[in-house]
Amino acid sequence: MASGLIAAPQWEYCQRLLRFRCASEEQPVSLERQDELLRSILIEQGAITGYQAAQLKEGQHKFKLGPYVITDFIAQGGMGQVFKAVHHVMGRECAVKVVPARKATPDAVAGFHREIRLLAKLDCTYLVRAYDAGQDGVVHYLVTEYVPGMDLRRLIKAQGPLPQEQAARIIMQAALGLDYAHGQGIVHRDVKPGNILVTPEGIAKVSDVGLAGFTANLMDDPRAGKIVGTADYLSPEQIRTPLEVGPVSDVYSLGCTLYYAICGKVPFPGGDTAQKVRMHLEETPFHPRRFAPNVSEEFVEIIAEMMDKNPNNRTQSCAEVATRLEPWAMQSADLPQPRMSRGPWSAPPLPQLDTESTATKEDALQETSINSIDSNQAAALLPENLSSVAQAIPDTVVKSGSSAGMLIALTIAILLPPALLIGAIVGYLIAMK
């Protein structure tokens, strides 16, 4: 009630349901069991979410930031935490990124305000859209569209490297989003799999454009002249000449992301940050076909040209990247979405004025596989002794039975693998009738 999540009439109705379920229990109901039953009732009735229930159990009751009600925890980012929320009037789902009070230094707040202004300019299908921004006490927050699914890094960790067609489809869409941002004078500067969100329908959206800088006016960028980005995906010029970062730097990072998508490994695995930086400047990564033998040489050539260490020799625009990937992207089937499950760590509460927010471990992902086997594959997987059973059927069966009868006999034999011999005999008797 203190949280404001539930009204008195709804609370009373849930209490009546609780009394009914307690009366239906065969044994006396303990207080702990009552808590479990009440929790399930509140969630079933849509009064609270699982995240809210866990926070209430821990004594937390603040779930609002301005007009937004926090419903779930999404991720822990470099700038702050990201929560799922609903506008309490409009009912629209959204994502809320917050800068906790303990991190709200002048530089961090300035960077956060810059992100808000940058995102407000952008309106593209392949970029995460910004809806709103505000401040609640000392907590600053940015509201963006909520993108269901997961980021590309977690997707690949869950299901493994992608076929070149699916990788092409995702990276092509990300390239179109980045090309739009470049047209607005914005360079992302931190393109990586974790910043490409993939919906269950296979739509890719680039997030965290806030780390970008205005190419037209870098002197106003508080990060100008500093190395900004992630070590595994840094372009050589981001290391050598941070003031001269341009759209081709995003092309390099997107090439590293494409490499990761088809190989399941970053271009330069192992080593610390200094070693990775040196390898981006001096070394060539392993050939992608070492990890993905089915990738075509033409596709590998696209990656190589995106990752050329010389910006002048590199693919010059994300629009060109999208054009070159389009033939493969058009062949792509829908992406299977692995089922996500919460890890053993509790999600953090919403940052409050009197409590510090705590970082959380990343959600553990449960790997699932979806296999489809056609008739030819099924035949190849049949037990070897099936062929010996077929050979054991007398020739007279073949001569006296019709082809349709034999088809029935073999079908029944296949459907009864634990007793193949009996299946063959039963099939033969049916065929003879």
N, C-alpha and C positions, 0 to 999 in steps of 0.2 A: 504494500500500500504506500509505503514511503517513497518507493521508486517511481510511483505514478504510472506503472505499466498496466495496472488492472483497476477497474472500477468496483465499487462495493457490490452491486448486484451480481457481477460475474464472479467475484470472490465467494459470495454466499452460495451460488450455484455449484461451484467447484467443491465447496465444503460439503454440500449435500451428496454430491457424487462420491466424495471420499468416505462419508459415513456408510453409504450403500456398499461400496467395495470392501470396506472393513468388515461389515456384517456378513459379506459373502465368503470371507476367508474361513478356512476350516479350523485354524488355530488362532489364539489371541494375537492381536496385531500389536507389535512393538512400536515405539515411537519412531525408530529408524525406518521400519517398514511403512509407517504412515507417511513419512517424508518422501519415500520413494513413490508411493502411490499418488501423493499430492503433486509431486513433480511431473509425473506422467500425465495426470489429468490436466494440469495447467498448460502443458505443451500440446496435448491433444486438442484442447479448446482454443488454441491459438492465442492464449493470454500472454505467454512468454516463449522465448526460444531456448534451445538447449544451452547456448552460451549464457544467456541471462540467468537461467536456473543455476548454472555452476557459479556465477558471480554472486548471486543472492545467497547461496550456501556458504560462500566465503565472507559474507557480511557486507558485500559491496551493494550499493543501491543507486549509484549515479549512472544513468544510461543516456543522458541527454547532452548534446552540444548544440546550443542555440535551438533551432527548430527541428533538429534531427535526433532520432531515437536510435541508439546503437543496438544492433541485433546480433552481431557476430564479429569475430576477429578474423582478419584475412591474412595479414603478413606483418613482418618486422622489416622495414626498409632502412636504407642508410640515413634518410632524413628524419624518419619517425615511424610510428605505427600506422597501420591501415586497418580500418574497421568497415564492416558492412552496416548500413544504416537505412532508415526509412524516414522521409519527411512526414512529420506528424499530421500535417494538413493534406498534402497532395498524395501521400501514400506511395511515392515513387522510391524504388530501391536505388541506392547509390553507394559509392565508396567514399569514406572520409579518411583523409590522411591528416594526422595530427603531429605537431611538434610538442613533445612533453615539456612541462614547465622547466624541468632541470636541464633541458637542452636548448631552451629559448635564449641563447646568447644573441647579442645584437647582430652578429654576422649570420647566424642561423635564421633569425627572423627576417633579415634583409633578403637572404636567399629564398626563403619561403614566399615572401611577397613577390619576388621576381618570378618565381614559378607560377604564381597565380596570374600575373599579368601576361606571361607568355602563353599559358594555356587558354586564356580568355580570347586570344586572337585566332585560335585554331578550330576549324570545323571540317573534319574529314572522317570518312567512314573507318579509315585504318589508323586513326589516332584516338586515344582515350580522350573524350570530351570533358571539359570542365563545366560544372553547373553553378557553383557558388563558392564563397569563401567567407570566413568570419573569425571572430575571436570570442571565446567564452572564458571570462576571467583572464588568466595569463596563458590559456591554451589557445594556440592559433591552429586553424584547420582549413583544409581545402576539400571541396566536395566535387567528385568526378562521377562519370557514369560507372555503374557496376557492370563488370564484364564477367559473365559466368564462364566456368572452365578452369584453366590453369595456365601458368606461363610455360613457355617452350622448354625451359630447363627442367622443370618438374615433369613435364610430359615425357621428355626423352628419358629421364631417370626412371620413370614408371614403366614405359613400354619399350625402351631401347631406341637405337638410331632409326631414323625415318627412311623410307624409300625415297629415291631422288624426286619422284613426282610429288609426293606429299611435302617434302622439304621445299621444293620449288614453289609450291602453292603458297606456303606460309611466308617464305622470304620475299616472294613477289609482292604480296600484299603489304608487308612491312616496308618494302622499297617504295611502294606507291605512297604510303603515309609519310615516309621520310622525305620523298621528293616534294610533297605538298609543304612540309615544314620548311624545307630549303627555299621554296618559292616565297615563303613569308620572311626570309632572311634569318632563319633559325637553324642552328646546327645542334644536333642532339648531344653528341660528345660522350655518350655512355650507352651505345647500342650493344646489347648482349641478349642471350636467350631469356634471362630473367626479366627483361623489359619488353618482351613480346608476349602478349596475352593471346591465347587461342581458345575460341568458344567451341562448344560441342558441335556446332555447324561447320567448323573449320575456318571461321573468319579470324584473321590476325589483326591485332591492334597494338600499336606501339605506345608504351607508357613512359612515365618519368621524363617527359620532354623538358622538365624544369631544370635539368642539369645543362641545358643548352645555353649558348651565348649568342647575342646578336652579332652576326658577321659584319654588319654595317657600322657597329659602334661598340667594339670590344672594350673600349676604355671605360664604359659604364658597367661592364660586367665585373662583379666582385671576384670572380674566379679567373679573370683574364690573366694570362701569364703563368697560371698554375696547371699542373697536370691533373686533369679531371677525367675520371673514367675507371674502368676495371682492368687490372693488369693482364688478364687473359685475352682481352679484346682491344688493347690500345694500338692505335696506328703509330708508325714510327715518327710522324711529324708531331703527334701529341706529346711525344717524349722530347724530341729535339727542339721544336719551335712551337710551344703552346700558343703563342700569339698568332700563329699563322694557320690555325685549325680552320678547315672549311668543309664543304659537303663531301669531298672525296675522303675525308677522315671517317665519316659515317659509312662510306662504301667499304672501306677496309674492315671496320668493325662488323659490318653486316656480312662480309665475306668470311670472317672468323666464325660468325654465328652459323652460317650455312655449313661450314666445315664441321662444326660441332653437331649440327642437325643430322648429317648423314654418317658421321663417324662415331658419334657418342663420346667423343673426346675433344678437349680443347686443342688448338693447334700446337701448343707447347706445354704439355702436361709436366707436372713435377717442378721442383725448384721453388725458391722464394720469389718475392716481387722483383728484386734486383735482377735475378737470373732470367725471369720472364721478360723483363724490359730489354735485356741484352739480346735475347733470342728474337724478339720482334724486330730489333734493329739489324741483326746480323745473320740469322739462320733461316733455313727453309723447313717448314714442317714436313712430317712424313707424308708420302703420297696418300691421298684419301682411299685409294683402292687397297691399301694395306689393311684397312679396317672395313671397307665396304666394297668387296670385289665386283659387285654388280653395277657399280656406278660407271657411266660411259666416260670416255676420254673427253668428249666435247663438254660434258658437264663439269669435269675436273678443270678444264681450261677456263670455264667461267669463274670458278672459285679462285684459280691462280691469278687471273687478271684483276679480280676484286681485291686480292691480297698483295698486289705488287707493292714492294717497299718504296718505290719511287712514285710519288703522287702524280707526276706527269705521265707515267706509263700505265697508271691504274685506270680501270673503268671510270669514266669521268662524271657519271651522274647515276642517281638511283633510278631515274626513269629508264636509262639504258639497261640497268640490271633487271628491271621488271620486264622489259621487252625481250631480253635474252632468255629469261626463265619461263616466259609465257608458254612456249610449246610443251614443256614438261608439266607445267601447272594445269593445263587444260586436260591432261590425262589422269589427274589425281582423283582418287576416290575419297569419300568422307573419312575423316580421322576417327578411329575409335578413341573414346575418352575413358581412360582408366578411372576406376572408382577411388576417390580419395577418402582417407580415414584419418581421424585425429590421432596425433601421437600421444605418448603418455604424459606430456607436459601440459599443465594448465595454461589456457590462454590468458593474457594479461588483462587487467581491468582497464577501463577508460581512465586516462590521466585525470587526476583531480588536483585541486588546489592544495590539499593537505596530505596527499600521498604521492609517492614516486611510482611512476610506471616502471615495470620491469620487462626486460627483453625476454623473448620466448624462443624456444627451439623451433625450428621449422617443422611443419607437419610431416609426419612419416607417411609415405605413400605406399599403398598396397598394390603390388603389380598384378595386373590381370591380363589375360591373353584371350583373344577371340579368334578362333580357328574355323575356317570353312573348308570342308573336304569334298571334292567332287567325286563322281563315280570312279574315275580312273585312279585317283589317289587312294580311294577306299580299297580298290582291288589290289593295289600295291602293298597295302598294309595288312592284308589278310594273312593269317597264320600259314606257315609253310606246309603244315600237315593237311591243309585243305586240298592241295593239289594231289597229295597221295590218296585222299579219300575219293576224289574224283576219278583217279586212275583205278581205284578198287571197284568201281561200278562195272558190272559185266557188260561186254559188248552187246549182249542181247537187249539190254535196256535201251541202248542208243538206237538199235535197229528197229525194235518194236514200238518204242515210244515216239510220239511226235516231237517236233522241235519245241512246240509250246509246252508240252509236258516236261521236257528236259529243263526248260527255263524255270518252270514252277519248282521242279525238284532242286535245282541249284540255288534258287532264291531262298527256299526254306532251309537248305543246308547252311547258307550264309547267315540267316537270321538266328540260327541255333548254334552259335560257336561252342558252348560248353559240351555239346553232344553232337558233334558234326556227323558221326556215323549214323546215329539215330535219325538225325535230321535228313540225311540223304535217303534213308530207308523210307521214312514217312513221306518225303517228297515223291519218291518213286511210286509208292502205293497210291497216292493221290493222283499222280500223273496217269497211272494205269487205268484209274476209274474214268 
